[in-house]
């Protein structure tokens, strides 16, 4: 009888402890669930997206050839789709209506991709742009259909030039290029 009483006491004790543990587990589960929902709802502060397609000054050009800032949208560019280039900067030469921006795409081995795209630097009331005056130009065109997906697989050269010069170096007013890191 004594053994039986001890058995029942232990069994009741085990049942009570089991229910206590079950309540604690349920409480912990609810806490973790609330914590998870909170973290999934709260978004971090927005930050500026770093450009994937970065442009820099062209090498091997004279001091009178200005560099300019270029942003592309979407970034990276999408082959065969309308892509937008925003160019801004200050040139060291007066810009007239007939001055042109050339957009050239190449593989990393220097093989041309597609055709050269051209756009006027300014038109109408925006022209002329005096030397030393900041300008902004947005050009939109379809990127070459065979442009690789990754910006690390192609180069872009953007040149602002006066096509009336027979010597290309004399007519070059600005240059920026995207050369992928080869590291």
Secondary structure by P-SEA (a helix, b strand, c coil): caaaaaaaaaaaaaaaaaaaaaaaaaaaaaaaaaaaaaaaacccccccccccccccccccccccbbbbbbbbcccccccccbbbbbbbbbbcccccccbbbbbbbbcccccccccbbbbbccccccccccccbbbbbbbbbbcccccccccccbbbbbbbcccccccccccccbbbbbbcccc
